Amino acid sequence: MGDYVDLPGVRTWYETEGSGDPLLLLHGGFCTIETWGAQRRDLAAAYRLFLPERRAHGRTPDVAGPLSYGDMAADTVDFLEAIVRAPAHLVGWSDGGIVALLVAAARPDLVRKVVVIGASFRPAREAFVDPSMLDTLADGSDDLDFFRAMYEPVTPDGAEHWPVVARKVLDMWRGQPTLTTEDLGRIAAPTLVMVGDDDMVTLEHTLALYRAVPGSQLAVVPGASHLVPLEKPALVNRLILDHLGQDATETMMPIRRAGRPAVP
């Protein structure tokens, strides 16, 4: 079921499915909620899913000015307060993972547990395996045809608005996000950091993210890229459900978590 909600920052499209504790699925950059197709059935069997599309993505219109993760995080907070009306789990992929980190750091009262997939906390030049890829991408680039094909049929802004959105997203990647390890250290929600072993985000950057979020867990999925939820859906779904369903992280020989209190 889909509908619009008029949030302070933008009129936002969202869909809902399933029943149980609330879980937000936050899609990646340039994407629509259709990219969660391999996750929806399994996750909706255990949770009440909320799938908002962020400003300038999918059925949610663009707004004046540049795009920023901060504004998208503020929209997500507004969505949680207006529609979900309860603390929720956040599962974010790529840009959606960045938004999840920002929301978890700023509003711990609204966040239960977090899963981030292929997320970064610094701009592309500091996080990507090949930062020069942004120099080769342009709104007319064939490399963006996959995303353009998702955008044009559903955007309320018209297909001709694609070049504007493409430039905005690429500009955002060049300069954002600008989180520090101290910012990440404020995240209190139990967090799973997931990444493909051949992701566009370097494994070194992913390790820095994992180490900065207190008590977080790390899953490196073998034989997978930045599109791991599409490539290994059964494994990704199981990892998500295991993380959200477990009461605490218990191991027989803890090192990093030794002496830390169990977090429900």
C-alpha positions as CSV (number, residue, x, y, z in Angstrom):
1,M,0.0,0.0,0.0
2,G,1.4,3.4,-1.0
3,D,0.6,7.0,-0.1
4,Y,2.0,10.5,0.3
5,V,2.7,12.3,3.5
6,D,3.3,16.0,3.6
7,L,6.4,16.4,5.7
8,P,7.9,19.8,6.6
9,G,10.7,19.4,4.0
10,V,9.1,17.5,1.2
11,R,5.9,15.6,0.2
12,T,7.1,12.1,0.6
13,W,5.9,8.8,-1.0
14,Y,6.0,5.7,1.1
15,E,4.7,2.1,1.1
16,T,3.9,-0.2,4.0
17,E,3.7,-4.0,4.3
18,G,3.7,-6.7,7.0
19,S,3.0,-6.5,10.7
20,G,5.0,-6.4,13.9
21,D,7.6,-4.0,15.2
22,P,8.4,-1.1,12.8
23,L,11.3,-1.4,10.3
24,L,12.3,1.3,7.9
25,L,14.0,0.2,4.6
26,L,16.1,3.1,3.3
27,H,17.1,2.7,-0.4
28,G,20.3,3.7,-2.1
29,G,21.2,6.8,-4.1
30,F,19.5,7.2,-7.5
31,C,17.2,4.3,-6.5
32,T,13.5,3.6,-5.8
33,I,12.0,1.3,-3.2
34,E,11.7,-1.4,-5.9
35,T,15.3,-2.2,-5.3
36,W,14.2,-3.8,-2.0
37,G,12.2,-6.4,-3.9
38,A,14.4,-9.3,-2.8
39,Q,14.0,-8.3,0.9
40,R,10.4,-7.3,1.3
41,R,8.7,-10.7,1.6
42,D,11.1,-12.1,4.1
43,L,11.3,-9.0,6.3
44,A,7.5,-8.3,6.1
45,A,6.9,-11.8,7.5
46,A,8.4,-10.6,10.8
47,Y,8.1,-6.8,10.8
48,R,5.9,-3.9,9.8
49,L,7.8,-2.4,6.9
50,F,7.9,1.3,6.0
51,L,9.6,2.2,2.7
52,P,9.9,5.9,2.2
53,E,11.4,7.4,-1.0
54,R,13.7,10.3,-0.2
55,R,13.5,13.7,-1.8
56,A,14.4,13.7,-5.6
57,H,14.1,9.9,-5.6
58,G,11.3,7.7,-7.0
59,R,7.9,9.2,-6.5
60,T,9.1,11.9,-4.1
61,P,9.7,15.2,-5.8
62,D,12.9,17.2,-5.9
63,V,13.2,20.4,-3.9
64,A,15.0,23.6,-4.6
65,G,18.7,23.7,-3.8
66,P,21.4,21.1,-3.4
67,L,20.8,17.6,-1.9
68,S,22.3,16.8,1.4
69,Y,22.3,13.8,3.7
70,G,21.5,16.1,6.6
71,D,18.2,17.2,5.0
72,M,17.4,13.6,4.1
73,A,18.0,12.5,7.7
74,A,15.8,15.3,8.9
75,D,13.1,14.1,6.5
76,T,13.5,10.6,7.9
77,V,13.1,11.9,11.5
78,D,10.0,13.7,10.4
79,F,8.7,10.5,8.8
80,L,9.3,8.5,12.0
81,E,7.5,11.1,14.1
82,A,4.5,11.6,11.7
83,I,3.9,8.1,10.3
84,V,5.7,5.4,12.4
85,R,5.1,7.1,15.7
86,A,7.4,4.7,17.6
87,P,11.1,3.8,17.7
88,A,11.9,1.7,14.7
89,H,14.7,-0.5,13.3
90,L,16.6,1.1,10.4
91,V,18.0,-0.9,7.5
92,G,19.8,1.4,5.0
93,W,21.7,0.5,1.8
94,S,24.4,2.8,0.5
95,D,23.0,6.4,0.8
96,G,20.2,5.0,2.9
97,G,22.8,3.6,5.2
98,I,24.4,7.0,5.6
99,V,20.9,8.5,6.4
100,A,20.4,5.7,9.0
101,L,23.8,6.5,10.7
102,L,22.8,10.2,10.9
103,V,19.4,9.5,12.3
104,A,20.8,7.0,14.9
105,A,23.4,9.5,16.0
106,A,21.0,12.5,16.3
107,R,17.8,10.8,17.5
108,P,18.6,7.7,19.6
109,D,15.1,7.9,21.0
110,L,13.7,7.0,17.6
111,V,16.0,4.1,16.7
112,R,16.0,0.5,18.0
113,K,18.6,-1.3,15.9
114,V,20.5,-0.4,12.7
115,V,21.8,-2.3,9.7
116,V,23.9,-0.4,7.2
117,I,24.9,-2.0,3.9
118,G,27.7,-0.6,1.7
119,A,27.6,2.7,3.6
120,S,30.3,5.3,4.1
121,F,30.8,8.1,6.6
122,R,33.1,10.3,4.5
123,P,33.0,11.7,0.9
124,A,33.8,9.6,-2.1
125,R,37.4,10.7,-2.4
126,E,38.0,9.2,1.1
127,A,35.8,6.2,0.9
128,F,35.6,4.8,-2.6
129,V,37.9,2.2,-4.1
130,D,38.1,4.4,-7.2
131,P,37.1,8.0,-6.4
132,S,37.8,9.0,-10.0
133,M,34.6,7.2,-11.1
134,L,32.7,10.3,-10.2
135,D,34.7,12.2,-12.9
136,T,33.5,9.8,-15.6
137,L,29.9,9.9,-14.5
138,A,27.6,12.5,-16.0
139,D,23.8,12.9,-16.3
140,G,24.0,11.4,-19.8
141,S,26.5,8.7,-19.0
142,D,25.6,5.1,-20.0
143,D,26.7,4.1,-16.5
144,L,23.7,5.8,-15.1
145,D,21.1,4.2,-17.5
146,F,20.1,1.6,-14.9
147,F,19.1,4.4,-12.5
148,R,17.6,6.6,-15.1
149,A,15.3,3.7,-16.2
150,M,14.0,3.5,-12.6
151,Y,13.6,7.3,-12.2
152,E,11.8,8.4,-15.4
153,P,8.6,6.3,-15.2
154,V,7.7,7.3,-11.7
155,T,9.1,10.7,-10.9
156,P,6.4,13.5,-10.4
157,D,9.0,16.0,-11.8
158,G,9.0,14.6,-15.3
159,A,11.6,12.6,-17.1
160,E,13.3,15.8,-18.3
161,H,14.3,16.5,-14.7
162,W,16.7,13.6,-14.6
163,P,19.9,15.6,-15.5
164,V,19.2,18.0,-12.6
165,V,18.8,15.1,-10.1
166,A,21.9,13.3,-11.5
167,R,24.1,16.4,-11.0
168,K,22.7,16.9,-7.5
169,V,23.4,13.4,-6.3
170,L,26.9,13.3,-7.8
171,D,27.7,16.7,-6.2
172,M,26.5,15.3,-2.9
173,W,28.8,12.2,-3.2
174,R,31.8,14.5,-3.9
175,G,31.4,16.5,-0.7
176,Q,29.4,14.4,1.7
177,P,28.9,12.9,4.2
178,T,31.3,14.5,6.7
179,L,30.7,12.4,9.7
180,T,33.7,11.9,12.1
181,T,34.5,8.8,14.2
182,E,33.4,10.9,17.2
183,D,30.0,11.4,15.6
184,L,29.7,7.6,15.0
185,G,30.7,7.0,18.6
186,R,27.4,8.6,19.7
187,I,25.4,5.8,18.1
188,A,23.8,3.8,20.9
189,A,21.6,1.5,18.8
190,P,23.0,-2.1,18.2
191,T,24.4,-1.8,14.7
192,L,25.3,-4.4,12.0
193,V,27.8,-3.1,9.4
194,M,27.5,-5.2,6.2
195,V,29.5,-4.9,3.0
196,G,30.3,-7.0,-0.1
197,D,33.9,-8.1,-0.3
198,D,34.2,-6.3,-3.6
199,D,32.2,-3.2,-2.7
200,M,32.8,0.3,-4.2
201,V,33.5,1.4,-0.6
202,T,36.9,0.2,0.5
203,L,37.1,-2.5,3.1
204,E,39.5,-0.2,5.1
205,H,36.8,2.4,5.3
206,T,34.2,-0.1,6.3
207,L,36.5,-1.3,9.1
208,A,36.9,2.2,10.3
209,L,33.1,2.6,10.4
210,Y,32.7,-0.7,12.2
211,R,35.3,0.2,14.8
212,A,33.8,3.7,15.4
213,V,30.3,2.5,16.2
214,P,30.3,1.2,19.8
215,G,29.6,-2.6,20.0
216,S,28.8,-2.9,16.3
217,Q,29.0,-6.2,14.4
218,L,30.6,-6.7,11.0
219,A,29.5,-8.9,8.1
220,V,31.7,-9.1,4.9
221,V,29.7,-11.0,2.3
222,P,31.9,-13.1,0.0
223,G,31.6,-12.9,-3.7
224,A,29.5,-9.8,-3.6
225,S,29.6,-6.2,-4.7
226,H,27.9,-3.0,-3.7
227,L,24.7,-4.7,-4.9
228,V,24.9,-7.4,-2.4
229,P,21.1,-7.3,-1.4
230,L,20.4,-8.3,-5.0
231,E,23.3,-10.7,-5.4
232,K,22.9,-12.7,-2.2
233,P,19.4,-11.9,-1.0
234,A,18.9,-15.1,1.1
235,L,22.1,-14.5,3.0
236,V,21.5,-10.7,3.4
237,N,17.9,-11.3,4.7
238,R,19.1,-13.9,7.2
239,L,21.8,-11.6,8.5
240,I,19.3,-8.8,8.9
241,L,16.8,-10.9,10.6
242,D,19.4,-12.5,12.9
243,H,20.7,-9.1,14.0
244,L,17.2,-7.6,14.6
245,G,16.0,-10.7,16.4
246,Q,18.8,-11.4,18.8
247,D,18.7,-10.1,22.3
248,A,22.4,-9.5,22.7
249,T,25.7,-10.4,21.1
250,E,27.3,-13.3,23.1
251,T,30.5,-15.0,22.1
252,M,32.6,-17.6,23.9
253,M,35.9,-15.6,23.6
254,P,35.1,-11.8,23.4
255,I,38.0,-9.4,22.7
256,R,36.5,-6.2,21.3
257,R,33.3,-6.6,23.3
258,A,34.9,-7.8,26.5
259,G,33.5,-6.0,29.5
260,R,30.8,-4.3,27.6
261,P,27.3,-4.7,29.0
262,A,24.8,-6.6,26.9
263,V,22.5,-4.4,24.8
264,P,19.0,-5.6,24.2
